[in-house]
Amino acid sequence: MRTLLILFTATVISACSNTPTQTGSNSTLAPCPNAPHCVSSVEAGSKHITAITVTSAEQWQLLQETLLAMPRTNVAERRPNYLHAVSHSAIMRYRDDVELRYTPANNRVDVRSASRLGYYDFEVNRERIETLRNQFNTTKHD
């Protein structure tokens, strides 16, 4: 019963908006919308999440491979220093946009993950980026 209530609530909340999130470019990530369903390393406050450190082009490639190996995640756009992927939720098939922007001079990958639908994301986007960070850090040391 609790699961049905959660699914119903998520469906009602997500019906509030169906506009895909804006995405960035090689030089910048799109800003997070006002709704609390986005995290970004270039945002301040509660939407902030730490960027990922990479020390080489090989690690940048490994980070991209790590993201794309996550369940239900596919490339939407790829450029030399930028990756836009779309992740689908397992049950409701909601789409989230995930962006990585690599700055080689700073050994930094800025990250952004945002839900396309709804208002709240129940921390799904933050958890996705932290899972990516943990899997990448584990893999790069193997």
Backbone torsions as a table, in degrees:
resi	resn	phi	psi	omega
1	MET	NA	-41.3	-179.4
2	ARG	-62.9	-40.6	178.9
3	THR	-61.7	-42.3	178.2
4	LEU	-63.1	-39.8	178.4
5	LEU	-64.1	-42.9	178.6
6	ILE	-63.6	-45.4	178.9
7	LEU	-62.3	-42.9	178.7
8	PHE	-62.6	-46.2	179.5
9	THR	-61.2	-44.5	179.1
10	ALA	-61.8	-40.1	179.0
11	THR	-64.8	-44.5	179.8
12	VAL	-64.5	-45.0	-179.7
13	ILE	-63.5	-42.7	-177.0
14	SER	-70.8	-19.0	179.6
15	ALA	-72.0	-8.6	-177.3
16	CYS	-71.7	-21.7	-176.4
17	SER	-152.9	140.3	175.7
18	ASN	-133.9	19.3	179.4
19	THR	-84.5	125.0	176.8
20	PRO	-59.5	147.9	179.8
21	THR	-72.0	152.0	175.6
22	GLN	-71.4	143.9	176.5
23	THR	-114.7	168.0	-174.0
24	GLY	-96.0	-148.0	-176.7
25	SER	-150.1	-174.1	177.4
26	ASN	-57.2	-32.8	-172.2
27	SER	-99.2	-13.8	-177.4
28	THR	-156.8	156.9	171.7
29	LEU	-101.4	149.1	177.8
30	ALA	-64.1	149.3	175.5
31	PRO	-70.5	153.0	174.9
32	CYS	-72.0	144.7	174.5
33	PRO	-70.8	172.8	-179.5
34	ASN	-65.5	-29.4	-178.9
35	ALA	-67.1	148.2	-178.0
36	PRO	-83.6	54.4	178.0
37	HIS	-127.8	35.2	-176.4
38	CYS	-149.6	143.0	169.7
39	VAL	-129.5	149.3	-178.4
40	SER	-156.4	143.9	178.3
41	SER	-77.5	-8.7	178.3
42	VAL	-104.8	5.9	177.0
43	GLU	-99.0	158.1	175.1
44	ALA	-103.8	169.8	173.9
45	GLY	73.1	-147.5	-173.1
46	SER	-68.8	-16.3	179.6
47	LYS	-88.2	-8.2	-177.3
48	HIS	-72.3	140.9	170.9
49	ILE	-140.2	145.1	-175.4
50	THR	-68.0	138.9	175.4
51	ALA	-64.5	165.1	179.4
52	ILE	-102.8	132.8	179.7
53	THR	-89.3	129.7	172.5
54	VAL	-128.5	147.6	-175.4
55	THR	-113.2	3.7	-179.8
56	SER	-162.5	165.4	175.5
57	ALA	-63.1	-31.8	178.2
58	GLU	-65.1	-41.0	177.5
59	GLN	-67.5	-35.1	175.2
60	TRP	-59.8	-44.0	177.8
61	GLN	-64.0	-41.4	179.1
62	LEU	-63.2	-40.0	178.0
63	LEU	-62.2	-43.3	178.0
64	GLN	-62.3	-44.2	178.7
65	GLU	-62.6	-38.0	179.5
66	THR	-64.0	-44.7	177.5
67	LEU	-61.4	-47.5	-175.3
68	LEU	-71.6	-15.0	175.4
69	ALA	-83.9	-9.5	178.1
70	MET	-68.3	146.7	-177.2
71	PRO	-55.4	137.5	173.7
72	ARG	57.6	36.6	-179.5
73	THR	-120.2	127.9	-176.9
74	ASN	-133.7	155.0	178.0
75	VAL	-71.0	132.8	170.9
76	ALA	-104.4	-37.1	179.4
77	GLU	-157.7	139.5	179.6
78	ARG	-140.0	129.3	173.9
79	ARG	-131.4	170.9	-174.1
80	PRO	-51.3	-41.5	-177.1
81	ASN	-118.2	21.8	-175.1
82	TYR	-149.2	136.9	174.4
83	LEU	-135.2	128.4	172.3
84	HIS	-115.9	119.6	178.8
85	ALA	-120.3	158.9	176.0
86	VAL	-121.7	128.0	176.8
87	SER	-108.8	138.1	178.9
88	HIS	-108.7	139.0	174.2
89	SER	-72.6	154.0	-172.9
90	ALA	-68.1	-45.4	-171.9
91	ILE	-93.1	-54.9	-174.0
92	MET	-88.4	-8.8	178.0
93	ARG	63.4	28.7	174.9
94	TYR	-65.1	146.0	-179.6
95	ARG	-105.3	136.3	174.2
96	ASP	-122.7	141.2	176.9
97	ASP	-94.8	130.8	178.9
98	VAL	-122.2	127.8	-179.4
99	GLU	-124.3	140.8	173.3
100	LEU	-126.2	131.8	176.7
101	ARG	-128.3	116.4	-174.9
102	TYR	-93.5	129.6	173.7
103	THR	-118.5	95.5	-174.9
104	PRO	-57.7	-37.1	-177.6
105	ALA	-63.4	-25.4	-178.6
106	ASN	-107.0	1.8	-174.9
107	ASN	50.8	44.1	-171.6
108	ARG	-132.8	138.4	170.7
109	VAL	-119.1	111.4	174.0
110	ASP	-75.8	144.9	-175.5
111	VAL	-127.6	150.6	174.8
112	ARG	-149.7	136.0	175.8
113	SER	-139.6	126.3	-175.0
114	ALA	-142.9	139.2	174.9
115	SER	-75.0	143.3	176.3
116	ARG	-82.3	-29.6	-175.6
117	LEU	-120.2	154.5	171.9
118	GLY	87.4	-177.1	-179.5
119	TYR	-111.2	-54.8	177.1
120	TYR	-97.2	152.3	176.5
121	ASP	-119.7	3.1	179.0
122	PHE	55.5	35.6	176.2
123	GLU	68.5	15.5	-179.3
124	VAL	-60.8	-42.7	-177.6
125	ASN	-68.3	-40.9	176.7
126	ARG	-63.1	-45.1	179.1
127	GLU	-62.1	-37.9	178.9
128	ARG	-61.4	-46.4	-178.7
129	ILE	-67.9	-39.9	178.0
130	GLU	-66.1	-37.4	175.4
131	THR	-64.1	-43.6	176.9
132	LEU	-58.5	-47.5	-179.7
133	ARG	-58.8	-47.4	-178.3
134	ASN	-64.7	-44.3	179.2
135	GLN	-64.7	-41.4	178.2
136	PHE	-63.3	-47.4	-179.5
137	ASN	-62.9	-35.4	176.8
138	THR	-68.8	-44.8	-176.9
139	THR	-68.2	-40.5	-176.1
140	LYS	-68.7	-17.5	178.9
141	HIS	-95.8	-7.8	179.6
142	ASP	-72.1	NA	NA
